[in-house]
Amino acid sequence: MNPMHDASTSSATSAAISVAAVRQLFARPLRCDASQFLRREISARMLERLALIKIKPQQILDAGCGEGRDLLPLQQNYPEAELLAIDAALPMLQAARLANAATRSALTKALAKLMGKPRYESATAALACADFAQLPLASNRVDLLWSNLALHWHPQPHRVLAEWARVLRTDGLLMFSCFGPDTFAELRELFQAQRMPSRALPFVDLHDYGDMLQAAGMADPVMDMEKITLTYADPAALLADVRALGGNPLLDRPRGLQGKHGWRRALALLDQRRDTDGRIRLTVEVIYGHAFRPMPKRNSRGEHIIHFNPKP
C-alpha cells in the first residue's frame, strides 16, 4: 500500500487540496450514493467514446475506482482483460470488493444460462488502496487506464498524469473524465456576491490538462468538454448533491456553513435564484480526455531510438 500524502503546493497545475480530507470525504460510500446518477451518466458517455477506439487491452486499470461500479461495463466490453482497481479510500474499496464478488457471480450465472457453460471464468478485479500519483505498479504494465471523475481530487494532477503515462504500455490508452472550472459556478457566484468563504474547488482548465498530457509524453491528446445543467426544486437537495459529489477538501476550507444561521442563509440565497420555471440550476462542467502513449524516442541510457519498419 502506498499511502497518499498531503500537499499544499500552489502552481498552475496544483491546488491546495488536503489529500487526508479527500480520503475522509470518501470514507463513507453511502454518503456518495446521491451523486451516483451523475457518475453513471458520465461513465456511459465515456464508454460511448471508448467504443469508437479499436483496442484489445489485456490489462485495464481503473484509477480512483470508488465503489467499483465501472468494473462491470469494462469487463463486459473487454471480457478477456485482467482488471486492476485502485482507490485511496479503503471503505470505497471494501464496497467495491463486495460489489465485484456479486457481479462475478451474476455474470458467471448469466453466461452459463445463455451458453450452457461459461465461455470464460469471470475475472475478479484486483483491488489496491494507493495514491494514483504513486501507483504500486511496474512501468509499461497496463493497456488501458480508465479514470472517471477522480483526477480533480488530487493536489498535483500533473504528477498524476505523468505517473499514469509511466504505467501505460506503448500504444496504451489513457481515458479520463474530471470536473472543469465552471463546475458549481452558481455556488461560487453566490458566495462571492455575499462575501462568504468559497466552497468550490478551483478546478483545472481543459487546456491545462492538454498541456499536462503533452508534458507527460502522451501523443496527440484529445480533449473535450460539455456543460451539464442540473435542476432542483429544493435548495437543500442541491447542497446535498454537492456534498455527495465530494464536498470541499481544500486545506483552507471553511468549516461547515457557520452553524444553523449560515445553513439557513445559504438555503435562502439559493431559493432566490429560482428560474421562471421555479427550478434552481447548478452547472457541472465535465472534461473528457484521452491519449495514447507513443513509441519511446530514447532508451534508458538516453540514446535516441530509430524505428525502422521495412516494407515487405
C-alpha positions, -999 to 999 in steps of 0.1 A, spaced: 0 0 0 13 35 -9 -5 60 14 -14 93 -1 4 124 12 -8 159 18 4 188 -3 -2 225 -2 18 234 -33 2 261 -54 10 264 -91 -6 264 -125 -11 227 -122 -17 222 -85 -44 232 -59 -41 234 -22 -61 202 -17 -58 181 15 -55 145 5 -63 135 40 -96 154 37 -103 138 3 -99 104 19 -122 114 48 -148 128 24 -150 95 6 -147 73 37 -185 67 37 -197 52 5 -234 57 14 -227 95 16 -219 95 -21 -249 74 -32 -269 105 -40 -244 115 -67 -243 82 -85 -268 94 -111 -241 118 -124 -212 94 -121 -231 67 -140 -241 92 -167 -205 104 -172 -193 67 -173 -218 59 -200 -206 89 -221 -170 78 -216 -179 43 -228 -195 57 -259 -162 75 -267 -142 43 -259 -164 23 -283 -150 44 -312 -114 34 -304 -103 0 -316 -83 -16 -289 -80 -50 -273 -65 -44 -238 -51 -73 -218 -47 -53 -186 -70 -25 -175 -65 -2 -146 -94 18 -130 -77 47 -112 -99 62 -85 -124 33 -88 -147 43 -59 -172 16 -52 -161 -2 -85 -193 5 -105 -173 9 -137 -157 -25 -134 -187 -44 -148 -191 -24 -180 -153 -25 -186 -153 -63 -181 -183 -66 -204 -165 -46 -231 -132 -65 -227 -141 -99 -212 -106 -113 -216 -89 -84 -199 -73 -85 -164 -88 -58 -142 -70 -38 -116 -87 -11 -95 -71 15 -72 -86 40 -48 -73 60 -18 -103 54 4 -103 20 19 -141 19 27 -147 25 -10 -125 -5 -19 -143 -26 6 -176 -17 -11 -160 -24 -44 -149 -58 -33 -184 -68 -22 -200 -55 -54 -173 -72 -75 -179 -105 -59 -217 -102 -65 -211 -91 -101 -188 -120 -108 -214 -145 -95 -242 -129 -115 -221 -127 -147 -210 -163 -145 -246 -175 -139 -258 -154 -169 -232 -169 -192 -240 -204 -180 -276 -198 -187 -271 -183 -222 -244 -207 -234 -248 -238 -213 -214 -231 -197 -193 -201 -192 -172 -190 -222 -146 -178 -197 -141 -176 -160 -154 -142 -149 -123 -124 -136 -123 -107 -102 -106 -73 -103 -75 -70 -81 -81 -41 -57 -54 -19 -41 -55 11 -17 -30 36 -31 -23 71 -43 -29 71 -80 1 96 -83 23 68 -69 10 36 -83 22 2 -69 28 -10 -105 58 -16 -127 63 6 -158 47 -5 -190 21 -25 -171 -14 -17 -185 -30 -13 -219 -60 9 -208 -60 33 -179 -95 45 -171 -105 71 -146 -140 85 -140 -144 118 -121 -113 113 -99 -84 133 -112 -97 167 -99 -94 154 -63 -56 153 -64 -35 184 -55 -10 177 -83 -27 165 -114 5 169 -135 22 143 -113 -8 120 -116 -8 122 -154 30 116 -156 25 85 -133 -3 72 -155 18 76 -186 46 56 -168 25 25 -162 10 25 -198 25 3 -224 35 16 -258 3 24 -277 -16 21 -244 -47 43 -240 -55 67 -212 -91 78 -209 -104 100 -181 -130 125 -170 -130 152 -144 -147 184 -134 -138 217 -151 -136 252 -137 -173 261 -144 -185 233 -121 -208 247 -94 -204 282 -109 -237 293 -94 -225 285 -59 -192 303 -65 -211 334 -77 -235 333 -48 -207 331 -21 -186 358 -38 -216 381 -40 -223 376 -3 -186 378 6 -188 344 21 -159 319 20 -158 300 -13 -167 263 -11 -159 254 -47 -126 239 -58 -105 258 -83 -109 230 -109 -83 229 -137 -90 241 -172 -93 218 -202 -63 234 -220 -41 229 -189 -49 192 -189 -39 190 -226 -6 207 -218 0 183 -189 -6 153 -211 19 165 -236 44 172 -208 39 136 -196 49 124 -231 14 113 -243 7 115 -280 -20 136 -297 -42 142 -267 -79 147 -275 -97 170 -251 -134 176 -250 -158 195 -226 -195 197 -220 -217 215 -195 -245 197 -178 -272 216 -161 -288 200 -131 -321 215 -117 -336 213 -83 -369 221 -67 -353 221 -32 -321 241 -23 -313 215 4 -313 187 -22 -288 208 -43 -264 212 -14 -268 175 -6 -258 165 -41 -228 189 -39 -217 172 -7 -223 137 -22 -201 146 -52 -172 151 -28 -175 184 -9 -146 207 -2 -112 192 6 -92 225 4 -66 230 31 -81 264 39 -117 253 36 -142 269 59 -157 245 85 -193 239 76 -217 267 70 -210 285 103 -238 268 122 -276 268 117 -277 305 108 -252 300 79 -271 270 67 -304 288 66 -288 318 49 -273 296 22 -307 279 16 -324 313 14 -299 327 -11 -303 296 -33 -341 299 -31 -338 334 -45 -321 320 -76 -351 301 -90 -357 305 -127 -391 312 -143 -399 275 -141 -393 275 -103 -362 254 -105 -327 261 -92 -299 254 -116 -265 240 -110 -238 237 -137 -214 209 -139 -185 212 -164 -172 178 -174 -138 175 -191 -130 143 -211 -95 134 -223 -78 106 -240 -43 100 -254 -20 72 -264 15 65 -251 38 68 -281 68 47 -290 98 59 -269 123 82 -286 152 74 -262 163 43 -244 172 41 -206 207 54 -214 194 85 -231 203 72 -266 180 81 -295 159 52 -308 153 50 -345 123 28 -356 129 12 -389 100 -7 -405 110 -20 -439 82 -26 -464 76 -62 -473 
